[in-house]
Each structure stands twice: as structure tokens, then as C-alpha cells.
Amino acid sequence: MAPAYLRHLIRAGLPHPAETLTAPAAMVAIRDGNLNGIENRSSPQEAATASTAFREEVFRVFSRAGAVMTGFEGDLAMFALGSPQERQAMKKMKNARPYETDTDPAVRAVELVLEIVNTIKDGAIPQAKFWHFAIDAGVCCFSWSPAAGVSASGRTVVSARLFSNLCNRYKTRILVSGRVAATLEGPPADGLKRLGVLVDDESGEREEFYALEDIALEEGMQG
């Protein structure tokens, strides 16, 4: 978590690290489409430098909005909006926007990602021009361990990770689940474009997914 949020969480003393809690949350999976190419073309030292830069920059951008990093591996970073840790810290913060409905985390995740995309266009976050985003929302289970920090579990986490693999295939920067798409109103909803459906082989359950912006990636953005 960002230091400002972590300080309030420590002062509150809740949730206790040993607690495993559930909460409606939005999971954002971010992939850096440039990292795999760097690992293939460059030395291990250069790849490590690029991976560290990605982790530090994506953490800086998302944590300042209250998001909690729940996982990082290679070109993938996972963040949660609406976690119990964030909700507790916000109770002690001035000018915070508490989550009032179960759909709030999804809406806020979309707002944050669109804000990042706008800064990419302005050149404010140069590295982010290679980032792809996938968002899903639902009830997640959150736990903490000394080795991994905060971890999130549940179908929402798995779906966000899976959807992040489809961004490059469909040449879209932002991909959202049908659950997230259903929460959107106004201009963001106008930009939705249905891309396809994922079908679970065992249950037969279907999950629609959408592009949030109808803009194909430029050649330089593709990973």
C-alpha cells in the first residue's frame, strides 16, 4: 500500500494480519507489453532493470489511488480496489471517497485506468505506453502473509489475469468483463465494444468481455 494509506491502517489496528476477509472488489491486471521483448533481446541485467522499473512505476501510479498490490510476476502486476485494507484506511482519511455500493470499486477502477491512459497520451508516464489493462469485479478473499504481503483470491482474480492475456490478441489497451461493463454509464459506456465470450469447459458458464476503447494499438504499443 501507499505510505499514506498504510499509516492509517496501522493506527486503526484493523484488519488484523491474521484475518482472512472477503469484500466486493475490482481487480486490475496490468501487463507491460515491452518486457518479454527485452528479456528475449537483452542481457539478464537489463531485463531485471526493466522489470524493476515497471514494478516501481505501476506501484506508484496505482497505490496513490488507494489500490493494493496483490501480485507481481514478470510482465504482470495485479492491484485491488475495494480491499478490506483500503476500506479500513479510508475511514481515517480526510477527503476520502468511501465505497458505498458493491459496484463502486469497478467504477473507480475504470476511472483510474482511463485517467492513466489520458496521461499516456500527454507523455506524463512514458513507460505506460506499453501497458495493457484488464478489469474484473466481484467478491474476493484477501489475506496477508510476511512472505507475500496482501494476496487476493477468487474467480475475479483469475478472470482479470486471463483477460489481460487477450488484450494484445484483440489489439485493445483496456479490456473489461461483462460484470464491469454493466456498471458503466455515460461516456465510458459509450466506448464499450463486445469482443467475445470465454466459456468454462467444466461448468459451461459464459463470460463476455469488452474493449473499453475502440482504438487499435499502434504498432509501437504491441508486445
PyMOL commands that set and color helices and strands:
alter all, ss='L'
color gray80, all
select helices_A, chain A and resi 3-12+35-41+44-63+84-90+104-122+126-130+155-164+178-181+187-190+219-221
alter helices_A, ss='H'
color red, helices_A
select strands_A, chain A and resi 21-32+68-73+76-81+131-145+149-153+174-177+193-199+206-211
alter strands_A, ss='S'
color yellow, strands_A
deselect
rebuild
show_as cartoon
